[in-house]
Amino acid sequence: MAKNKENFTVSEPGSRKGGRFRRALMTFLIMLAIVMVCGLFAARSDFAHRKVEQELERITGLDILIEKTAIGWPYDIVVKGISSPEHPGEGRVQVDEMRIGIDWRLRKRLSLRGVSLELIQIGEGIWSPEFFTQIGSLERVEELTDRTLSFRESTRLSISDAAIRWMDRHGLVVAAASGIRFRVTPVRLSNRSMYHYYLQARHAVGGGGVRIASLQQEWIATDAKPYIEIERKDGAGDGSLTMFVDSGEGRVSKAEKSDAPAADAARP
């Protein structure tokens, strides 16, 4: 009498664990995909639109309007068409696009493109909008190191295609710069925190009509040394990279005063 033979397969403990891990990973990826898709739609909602406007108003102290919010690659929050209303005697800001994200080291990334900033001096060392007073009162490029201390360790900042106009309280332009690019990048080397700075402006006009072209400055900062120069280029001679106005209304920087005769002689 023939006996039925049955084949049995014995699974190794390691293979069972591997199968559970793969199933858990697949479940996690599916849930992540669902959350990301929901985020894409949520970012475009009226609720998200209002929350972003309110948060920007809280941070800047300005009345803020935005055109749209969205999610962009690689899952950044994208805000387009940021602007503050125009009021007589007050400065204003406009930004074509702002992107906020997280890099692989879990640092925040903040990118601003197409920035237009109008600063009006309303007092000694005080500018409107007041949120940007530290930019209005800059006298030297190197002071940007101190102005970024509050966020540079945790945030990578990138600004491109920016323009700034400094105006007196009567609305007359005393200085301007355009084609501005500015980056602050935290760097970690041999257990030491360092910060890389890069500033470029394609065109600038200072008090008295003095024109400065091709400004470029690059430097490293550490906690012990705020300024270690890497490269410095400009088309107007040594010292022209001082800022275009000082803390007094309508006054010109020392660099502009020293360059003014040469600039006058160059004019037809």
C-alpha contacts under 8 A as a table, 3 or more apart, distances in Angstrom:
res1	aa1	res2	aa2	distance
11	S	15	S	6.67
11	S	16	R	6.94
12	E	15	S	5.44
12	E	16	R	6.69
13	P	16	R	5.30
13	P	17	K	6.44
14	G	17	K	5.17
14	G	18	G	6.17
15	S	18	G	4.93
15	S	19	G	6.17
16	R	19	G	5.15
16	R	20	R	6.36
17	K	20	R	5.17
17	K	21	F	6.22
18	G	21	F	5.10
18	G	22	R	6.24
19	G	22	R	5.17
19	G	23	R	6.24
20	R	23	R	5.15
20	R	24	A	6.10
21	F	24	A	5.08
21	F	25	L	6.03
22	R	25	L	5.05
22	R	26	M	6.08
23	R	26	M	5.10
23	R	27	T	6.13
24	A	27	T	5.09
24	A	28	F	6.15
25	L	28	F	5.06
25	L	29	L	6.19
26	M	29	L	5.11
26	M	30	I	6.17
27	T	30	I	5.17
27	T	31	M	6.18
28	F	31	M	5.15
28	F	32	L	6.04
29	L	32	L	4.96
29	L	33	A	6.08
30	I	33	A	5.11
30	I	34	I	6.28
31	M	34	I	5.08
31	M	35	V	6.22
32	L	35	V	5.11
32	L	36	M	6.13
33	A	36	M	5.10
33	A	37	V	6.15
34	I	37	V	5.22
34	I	38	C	6.17
35	V	38	C	5.08
35	V	39	G	6.08
36	M	39	G	4.89
36	M	40	L	6.29
37	V	40	L	5.11
37	V	41	F	6.75
38	C	41	F	5.38
38	C	42	A	6.07
39	G	42	A	4.87
39	G	43	A	5.91
39	G	71	I	7.66
40	L	43	A	5.50
40	L	44	R	6.96
40	L	70	A	6.85
40	L	71	I	5.68
41	F	44	R	5.46
41	F	45	S	6.74
42	A	45	S	5.24
42	A	48	A	6.76
43	A	48	A	5.60
43	A	49	H	7.58
43	A	69	T	5.92
43	A	70	A	5.02
43	A	71	I	6.33
43	A	77	I	7.74
44	R	48	A	6.69
44	R	49	H	7.13
44	R	68	K	7.18
44	R	69	T	5.49
44	R	70	A	5.29
45	S	48	A	5.36
45	S	49	H	6.33
45	S	69	T	8.00
46	D	49	H	4.89
46	D	50	R	6.19
47	F	50	R	5.29
47	F	51	K	6.20
48	A	51	K	5.06
48	A	52	V	6.12
48	A	69	T	7.28
49	H	52	V	5.45
49	H	53	E	6.39
49	H	66	I	7.59
49	H	68	K	6.68
49	H	69	T	6.05
50	R	53	E	5.15
50	R	54	Q	6.15
51	K	54	Q	5.10
51	K	55	E	6.13
52	V	55	E	5.10
52	V	56	L	6.16
53	E	56	L	5.26
53	E	57	E	6.14
53	E	64	I	5.96
53	E	65	L	6.35
53	E	66	I	6.63
54	Q	57	E	5.07
54	Q	58	R	6.14
54	Q	64	I	7.83
55	E	58	R	5.02
55	E	59	I	6.25
56	L	59	I	5.15
56	L	60	T	6.03
56	L	61	G	7.92
56	L	62	L	7.90
56	L	64	I	6.79
57	E	60	T	5.34
57	E	61	G	5.20
57	E	62	L	5.20
57	E	63	D	5.77
57	E	64	I	5.76
58	R	61	G	5.53
58	R	62	L	7.71
60	T	131	F	5.62
61	G	131	F	7.03
62	L	84	S	6.68
62	L	129	P	7.65
63	D	84	S	5.65
63	D	85	P	6.77
64	I	82	I	6.90
64	I	83	S	5.78
64	I	84	S	4.80
64	I	85	P	7.23
65	L	81	G	7.79
65	L	82	I	5.79
65	L	83	S	5.39
65	L	84	S	6.20
65	L	85	P	7.77
66	I	69	T	7.96
66	I	79	V	7.26
66	I	80	K	6.42
66	I	81	G	5.13
66	I	82	I	4.44
66	I	83	S	6.44
67	E	79	V	7.75
67	E	80	K	5.76
67	E	81	G	4.84
67	E	82	I	6.74
68	K	79	V	6.00
68	K	80	K	5.40
68	K	81	G	6.91
69	T	77	I	7.38
69	T	78	V	5.66
69	T	79	V	4.59
69	T	80	K	6.36
70	A	77	I	6.16
70	A	78	V	5.09
70	A	79	V	6.54
71	I	75	Y	5.66
71	I	76	D	5.51
71	I	77	I	4.93
71	I	78	V	5.56
72	G	75	Y	5.16
72	G	76	D	5.02
72	G	77	I	6.41
72	G	78	V	6.09
73	W	76	D	5.90
75	Y	101	G	7.17
76	D	99	R	6.13
76	D	100	I	5.47
76	D	101	G	4.60
76	D	102	I	7.68
77	I	99	R	5.59
77	I	100	I	5.13
77	I	101	G	6.41
78	V	97	E	7.00
78	V	98	M	5.79
78	V	99	R	4.61
78	V	100	I	6.66
79	V	82	I	7.25
79	V	97	E	5.73
79	V	98	M	5.12
79	V	99	R	6.42
80	K	95	V	7.41
80	K	96	D	5.59
80	K	97	E	4.45
80	K	98	M	6.38
81	G	94	Q	7.39
81	G	95	V	6.06
81	G	96	D	4.86
81	G	97	E	6.26
82	I	94	Q	5.56
82	I	95	V	4.98
82	I	96	D	6.35
82	I	97	E	7.25
83	S	92	R	7.61
83	S	93	V	5.76
83	S	94	Q	4.29
83	S	95	V	6.40
84	S	92	R	5.67
84	S	93	V	5.73
84	S	94	Q	6.62
85	P	92	R	6.96
86	E	90	E	7.33
86	E	91	G	7.57
86	E	92	R	6.41
87	H	90	E	5.54
87	H	91	G	7.67
89	G	120	I	7.20
89	G	169	R	6.66
89	G	170	H	7.38
89	G	171	G	7.08
90	E	119	L	7.83
90	E	120	I	6.31
90	E	128	S	5.64
90	E	129	P	6.65
91	G	117	L	7.64
91	G	118	E	5.07
91	G	119	L	4.88
91	G	120	I	5.32
91	G	127	W	7.98
91	G	128	S	4.94
91	G	129	P	5.17
92	R	117	L	6.12
92	R	118	E	5.34
92	R	119	L	7.03
92	R	128	S	7.70
92	R	129	P	6.36
93	V	115	V	7.37
93	V	116	S	5.73
93	V	117	L	4.59
93	V	118	E	6.34
94	Q	114	G	7.85
94	Q	115	V	5.72
94	Q	116	S	5.07
94	Q	117	L	6.53
95	V	98	M	7.00
95	V	112	L	6.94
95	V	113	R	6.48
95	V	114	G	5.47
95	V	115	V	4.46
95	V	116	S	6.40
96	D	112	L	7.80
96	D	113	R	5.89
96	D	114	G	4.88
96	D	115	V	6.52
97	E	112	L	5.92
97	E	113	R	5.24
97	E	114	G	6.72
98	M	110	L	7.29
98	M	111	S	5.63
98	M	112	L	4.65
98	M	113	R	6.48
99	R	109	R	7.67
99	R	110	L	5.82
99	R	111	S	5.05
99	R	112	L	6.63
100	I	108	K	7.12
100	I	109	R	5.55
100	I	110	L	4.85
100	I	111	S	6.59
101	G	108	K	5.75
101	G	109	R	4.95
101	G	110	L	6.77
102	I	105	R	7.81
102	I	106	L	5.48
102	I	107	R	5.50
102	I	108	K	4.62
102	I	109	R	5.61
103	D	106	L	5.23
103	D	107	R	5.45
103	D	108	K	6.44
103	D	109	R	6.64
104	W	107	R	7.37
107	R	154	S	5.34
107	R	155	T	5.64
107	R	156	R	7.15
108	K	154	S	6.25
108	K	155	T	4.62
108	K	156	R	6.21
109	R	155	T	5.66
109	R	156	R	4.81
109	R	157	L	6.22
110	L	155	T	6.97
110	L	156	R	6.12
110	L	157	L	5.00
110	L	158	S	6.32
111	S	157	L	5.97
111	S	158	S	4.71
111	S	159	I	5.88
112	L	115	V	6.81
112	L	158	S	6.28
112	L	159	I	4.77
112	L	160	S	6.43
113	R	159	I	5.89
113	R	160	S	4.94
113	R	161	D	5.90
113	R	162	A	6.98
114	G	160	S	6.42
114	G	161	D	4.89
114	G	162	A	5.39
114	G	163	A	7.99
115	V	159	I	7.80
115	V	160	S	7.44
115	V	161	D	6.48
115	V	162	A	4.36
115	V	163	A	6.16
116	S	162	A	5.84
116	S	163	A	4.96
116	S	164	I	6.03
117	L	162	A	7.95
117	L	163	A	6.29
117	L	164	I	4.78
117	L	165	R	6.38
118	E	164	I	5.91
118	E	165	R	4.92
118	E	166	W	6.30
118	E	167	M	7.40
119	L	127	W	6.11
119	L	128	S	5.57
119	L	129	P	6.54
119	L	132	F	7.79
119	L	136	G	6.59
119	L	164	I	7.52
119	L	165	R	6.08
119	L	166	W	4.95
119	L	167	M	5.94
120	I	127	W	5.45
120	I	128	S	5.11
120	I	129	P	7.48
120	I	166	W	6.18
120	I	167	M	4.74
120	I	168	D	5.53
120	I	169	R	5.85
120	I	171	G	6.94
121	Q	124	E	7.68
121	Q	125	G	7.53
121	Q	126	I	5.99
121	Q	127	W	4.35
121	Q	128	S	6.24
121	Q	136	G	7.91
121	Q	166	W	7.67
121	Q	167	M	6.36
121	Q	168	D	5.20
121	Q	169	R	5.47
121	Q	249	E	6.69
122	I	126	I	5.80
122	I	127	W	5.49
122	I	128	S	6.57
122	I	168	D	7.59
122	I	169	R	5.77
123	G	126	I	4.89
123	G	127	W	6.90
123	G	249	E	7.78
124	E	247	S	6.28
124	E	248	G	6.05
124	E	249	E	7.15
125	G	133	T	7.46
125	G	136	G	7.72
125	G	137	S	5.67
125	G	247	S	4.80
125	G	248	G	6.83
126	I	130	E	6.90
126	I	133	T	5.80
126	I	136	G	7.68
126	I	137	S	7.38
127	W	130	E	5.42
127	W	132	F	7.09
127	W	133	T	4.88
127	W	136	G	6.11
127	W	137	S	7.74
128	S	131	F	7.57
128	S	132	F	7.16
128	S	133	T	6.84
129	P	132	F	5.76
129	P	133	T	6.93
130	E	133	T	4.98
131	F	134	Q	7.74
132	F	135	I	5.42
132	F	136	G	6.51
133	T	136	G	4.92
133	T	137	S	6.10
134	Q	137	S	5.33
134	Q	138	L	6.35
134	Q	147	R	7.01
135	I	138	L	5.43
136	G	166	W	7.13
136	G	247	S	7.93
137	S	245	V	7.73
137	S	246	D	6.25
137	S	247	S	5.31
138	L	141	V	7.30
138	L	143	E	6.72
138	L	144	L	7.80
138	L	243	M	6.32
138	L	245	V	7.72
138	L	246	D	6.80
138	L	247	S	7.66
139	E	143	E	7.43
139	E	242	T	6.05
139	E	243	M	4.78
139	E	244	F	7.32
139	E	245	V	6.67
139	E	246	D	5.30
139	E	247	S	7.51
139	E	253	S	7.64
140	R	143	E	5.65
140	R	144	L	7.90
140	R	241	L	7.08
140	R	242	T	4.40
140	R	243	M	5.00
141	V	144	L	5.79
141	V	241	L	6.64
141	V	242	T	6.01
141	V	243	M	6.28
142	E	145	T	6.04
142	E	227	Y	6.78
143	E	146	D	5.53
143	E	147	R	6.54
144	L	147	R	4.88
144	L	148	T	6.32
145	T	148	T	5.57
145	T	149	L	6.68
145	T	221	A	7.22
145	T	226	P	6.34
145	T	227	Y	7.41
146	D	149	L	5.41
146	D	226	P	7.69
147	R	150	S	7.56
148	T	151	F	5.93
148	T	152	R	5.71
149	L	152	R	5.68
149	L	153	E	7.67
150	S	153	E	7.85
151	F	154	S	5.78
151	F	155	T	5.81
152	R	155	T	5.28
152	R	156	R	6.80
152	R	157	L	7.84
152	R	184	V	6.84
152	R	185	T	7.29
152	R	186	P	6.50
152	R	195	Y	7.41
153	E	186	P	5.94
153	E	195	Y	7.90
154	S	186	P	7.61
155	T	185	T	7.56
155	T	186	P	7.47
156	R	183	R	7.61
156	R	184	V	5.78
156	R	185	T	4.97
156	R	186	P	6.62
157	L	182	F	7.86
157	L	183	R	5.50
157	L	184	V	5.10
157	L	185	T	6.68
158	S	181	R	7.64
158	S	182	F	5.91
158	S	183	R	4.50
158	S	184	V	6.63
159	I	162	A	6.95
159	I	180	I	7.66
159	I	181	R	5.46
159	I	182	F	5.05
159	I	183	R	6.28
160	S	179	G	7.59
160	S	180	I	6.15
160	S	181	R	4.48
160	S	182	F	6.62
161	D	178	S	7.48
161	D	179	G	5.13
161	D	180	I	5.56
161	D	181	R	6.23
162	A	178	S	6.03
162	A	179	G	5.65
162	A	180	I	4.75
162	A	181	R	6.67
163	A	176	A	7.49
163	A	177	A	5.61
163	A	178	S	4.13
163	A	179	G	6.24
163	A	180	I	6.19
164	I	176	A	5.63
164	I	177	A	5.37
164	I	178	S	6.47
165	R	173	V	6.61
165	R	174	V	7.82
165	R	175	A	6.00
165	R	176	A	4.35
165	R	177	A	6.61
166	W	173	V	5.83
166	W	174	V	5.78
166	W	175	A	5.16
166	W	176	A	6.04
166	W	245	V	7.72
167	M	170	H	7.60
167	M	171	G	5.42
167	M	172	L	5.21
167	M	173	V	4.27
167	M	174	V	5.37
167	M	175	A	7.06
167	M	250	G	7.68
168	D	171	G	5.43
168	D	172	L	5.52
168	D	173	V	6.62
168	D	174	V	6.75
168	D	249	E	6.20
168	D	250	G	6.06
169	R	172	L	7.46
173	V	176	A	7.30
174	V	206	G	6.56
174	V	207	G	5.21
174	V	208	G	7.83
174	V	245	V	7.56
174	V	250	G	5.77
174	V	251	R	7.95
175	A	204	A	7.57
175	A	205	V	5.46
175	A	206	G	4.42
175	A	207	G	5.62
175	A	244	F	6.01
175	A	245	V	6.72
176	A	204	A	5.59
176	A	205	V	5.21
176	A	206	G	6.53
176	A	244	F	7.64
177	A	180	I	7.13
177	A	201	A	6.73
177	A	202	R	7.86
177	A	203	H	5.76
177	A	204	A	4.11
177	A	205	V	6.35
178	S	201	A	6.05
178	S	202	R	6.29
178	S	203	H	5.47
178	S	204	A	6.35
179	G	200	Q	7.54
179	G	201	A	5.09
179	G	202	R	4.95
179	G	203	H	6.53
180	I	199	L	7.28
180	I	200	Q	5.46
180	I	201	A	4.26
180	I	202	R	6.68
181	R	198	Y	7.66
181	R	199	L	5.68
181	R	200	Q	5.07
181	R	201	A	6.46
182	F	197	Y	7.47
182	F	198	Y	5.54
182	F	199	L	4.55
182	F	200	Q	6.54
183	R	196	H	7.77
183	R	197	Y	5.68
183	R	198	Y	5.19
183	R	199	L	6.73
184	V	195	Y	6.73
184	V	196	H	5.70
184	V	197	Y	4.82
184	V	198	Y	6.82
185	T	195	Y	5.59
185	T	196	H	5.10
185	T	197	Y	6.68
186	P	193	S	7.25
186	P	194	M	6.00
186	P	195	Y	4.45
186	P	196	H	6.34
187	V	193	S	6.11
187	V	194	M	4.97
187	V	195	Y	5.48
187	V	196	H	6.93
188	R	191	N	6.49
188	R	192	R	5.81
188	R	193	S	4.99
188	R	194	M	6.06
189	L	192	R	5.26
189	L	193	S	6.62
189	L	194	M	7.29
193	S	222	T	6.44
193	S	223	D	7.43
194	M	220	I	6.80
194	M	221	A	5.79
194	M	222	T	4.80
194	M	223	D	7.52
195	Y	220	I	5.58
195	Y	221	A	5.14
195	Y	222	T	6.41
196	H	218	E	7.65
196	H	219	W	6.12
196	H	220	I	4.71
196	H	221	A	6.60
197	Y	218	E	5.60
197	Y	219	W	5.26
197	Y	220	I	6.07
197	Y	221	A	7.76
198	Y	216	Q	7.66
198	Y	217	Q	5.97
198	Y	218	E	4.47
198	Y	219	W	6.65
199	L	215	L	7.84
199	L	216	Q	5.68
199	L	217	Q	5.22
199	L	218	E	6.32
200	Q	214	S	7.28
200	Q	215	L	5.42
200	Q	216	Q	4.34
200	Q	217	Q	6.47
201	A	204	A	7.11
201	A	213	A	7.51
201	A	214	S	6.02
201	A	215	L	5.06
201	A	216	Q	6.58
202	R	213	A	5.75
202	R	214	S	4.68
202	R	215	L	6.28
203	H	211	R	7.61
203	H	212	I	6.16
203	H	213	A	4.75
203	H	214	S	6.29
203	H	215	L	7.53
204	A	211	R	5.85
204	A	212	I	5.08
204	A	213	A	6.21
205	V	209	G	5.97
205	V	210	V	5.60
205	V	211	R	4.53
205	V	212	I	6.13
205	V	244	F	7.62
206	G	209	G	5.72
206	G	210	V	5.08
206	G	211	R	6.33
206	G	212	I	7.71
206	G	244	F	5.17
206	G	245	V	7.21
206	G	252	V	7.05
206	G	256	E	6.86
207	G	210	V	6.23
207	G	244	F	7.15
207	G	245	V	7.30
207	G	250	G	7.32
207	G	251	R	6.95
207	G	252	V	5.17
207	G	253	S	7.92
207	G	256	E	7.31
208	G	252	V	7.68
208	G	260	A	7.75
210	V	256	E	6.55
210	V	259	D	7.59
210	V	260	A	6.17
210	V	263	A	6.30
211	R	263	A	7.47
212	I	215	L	7.43
212	I	234	D	7.73
212	I	235	G	6.42
212	I	236	A	5.65
212	I	240	S	7.48
213	A	234	D	6.55
213	A	235	G	5.21
213	A	236	A	6.82
214	S	233	K	7.32
214	S	234	D	5.23
214	S	235	G	5.64
215	L	233	K	5.99
215	L	234	D	4.41
215	L	235	G	6.83
215	L	241	L	6.89
216	Q	231	E	7.77
216	Q	232	R	5.79
216	Q	233	K	5.02
216	Q	234	D	6.08
217	Q	230	I	7.86
217	Q	231	E	5.76
217	Q	232	R	4.49
217	Q	233	K	6.33
218	E	229	E	6.38
218	E	230	I	5.42
218	E	231	E	5.09
218	E	232	R	6.38
219	W	227	Y	6.39
219	W	228	I	5.44
219	W	229	E	4.39
219	W	230	I	4.89
219	W	231	E	6.82
220	I	226	P	7.64
220	I	227	Y	6.02
220	I	228	I	5.04
220	I	229	E	6.46
220	I	230	I	7.06
221	A	225	K	5.88
221	A	226	P	4.59
221	A	227	Y	5.03
221	A	228	I	6.06
222	T	225	K	5.04
222	T	226	P	5.73
222	T	227	Y	7.68
223	D	226	P	6.66
225	K	228	I	7.03
229	E	232	R	7.46
234	D	237	G	6.61
234	D	238	D	7.87
234	D	240	S	7.27
234	D	241	L	7.28
236	A	240	S	6.02
236	A	259	D	7.70
237	G	240	S	6.11
238	D	241	L	7.75
239	G	242	T	6.21
239	G	255	A	5.71
240	S	243	M	7.94
240	S	255	A	5.29
240	S	256	E	6.88
241	L	255	A	7.91
242	T	253	S	7.12
242	T	255	A	6.59
243	M	246	D	7.26
243	M	253	S	6.95
244	F	252	V	6.71
244	F	253	S	5.91
244	F	256	E	7.58
245	V	248	G	7.74
245	V	250	G	7.16
245	V	251	R	6.11
245	V	252	V	5.31
245	V	253	S	5.52
246	D	249	E	7.72
246	D	251	R	6.38
246	D	252	V	6.64
246	D	253	S	6.02
247	S	251	R	7.92
248	G	251	R	5.67
252	V	256	E	6.31
252	V	257	K	6.73
253	S	256	E	5.33
253	S	257	K	6.49
254	K	257	K	5.09
254	K	258	S	6.29
255	A	258	S	5.25
255	A	259	D	6.22
256	E	259	D	5.05
256	E	260	A	5.83
257	K	260	A	5.19
257	K	261	P	7.95
258	S	261	P	7.13
259	D	262	A	5.50
259	D	263	A	6.23
260	A	263	A	5.02
260	A	264	D	6.09
261	P	264	D	5.07
261	P	265	A	6.16
262	A	265	A	5.13
262	A	266	A	6.27
263	A	266	A	5.09
263	A	267	R	6.54
264	D	267	R	5.36
265	A	268	P	7.79
